[in-house]
Amino acid sequence: MTNIRYTQLAQGVVGALLTLLLVSADAGASSTSNQQLDFRVYLDDREIGYHRVKLKHSPPATDVRVEASFDVKILFINAFRYRHQARERWNGHCLENLETQTDYGGKPLFVRSEATDNGLRVTSTEQQITLPGCVRSYAYWDLERLRSGSLLNTQSGEHQAVILKEQGIKPLRVGEFEITARSYHLETEEGTIFLWYGEDQQWIGLQTRVRGNRLLSYINEGIYVDTQS
């Protein structure tokens, strides 16, 4: 911001008002922050793509953009393709609006939501439901948002029962990569999701079993680079 000599401004009430406006503008700007989390994605020990989360915090609102892209190849043939994009808006710890599109192995999926007098109306490829109260999704980027008895699956539109359990300090291993961090188990209807967080509660890793009992892993790009350098 340009340095202004306040003595050069109009005197009295006008000068005081301008000073107040300048201070308010600075306070508003400092309350907004941006964050980006980039993950390498592995199937067993093979890297298959990325998962990116962009966050814009303007309390009490948080805007989230998610982009994921996986390709599983067998003998140079693309055997499975996954693309996912999501736009979320949160008011405090409650989901206010959601729009996602997913290409799941050639099958298109979508989820949309809108606020109604009865709650959050969620329309997906398969169904339409209205969820009362404070709705949360699988927001791995904020551990506190996972402390809920149920979470909205932003790929399928299902509202699923979950239990989050702290596991203490555990190792996260993928191939030659290894780091030790605070671990949590998120038990869902479809299986257990293993999560890791740093001392500042930043999300740094995820693992879960998928079809064929194969291990899907996410590793925070910043953590990976730091440990490999």
TAZIDA-V203864 format. One record per pair of residues at least 24 apart in sequence whose C-alpha atoms are under 6 Angstrom apart, sorted by sequence separation. I is the first residue (numbers start at 1). J is the second residue. D is the distance in Angstrom with one decimal. If there is no record, write none. Layout:
i=I j=J d=D
i=I j=J d=D
This chain:
i=33 j=57 d=5.2
i=64 j=88 d=5.0
i=81 j=105 d=4.9
i=163 j=187 d=5.1
i=32 j=57 d=5.5
i=63 j=88 d=5.8
i=80 j=105 d=5.4
i=162 j=187 d=5.5
i=32 j=58 d=4.6
i=63 j=89 d=4.6
i=162 j=188 d=4.7
i=62 j=89 d=5.8
i=62 j=90 d=5.0
i=61 j=90 d=5.5
i=61 j=91 d=4.7
i=60 j=91 d=5.7
i=61 j=92 d=5.9
i=60 j=92 d=5.0
i=124 j=157 d=5.4
i=94 j=134 d=5.1
i=95 j=135 d=5.4
i=94 j=135 d=5.5
i=95 j=136 d=5.5
i=94 j=136 d=5.7
i=111 j=157 d=5.7
i=141 j=203 d=5.4
i=45 j=175 d=5.3
i=44 j=215 d=4.8
i=43 j=215 d=5.7
i=43 j=216 d=4.7
i=42 j=216 d=5.7
i=42 j=217 d=5.0
i=41 j=217 d=5.6
i=41 j=218 d=4.7
i=40 j=218 d=5.7
i=39 j=218 d=5.8
i=40 j=219 d=5.3
i=39 j=219 d=5.1
i=39 j=220 d=4.4
i=38 j=220 d=5.9
i=39 j=221 d=5.0
i=38 j=221 d=5.4
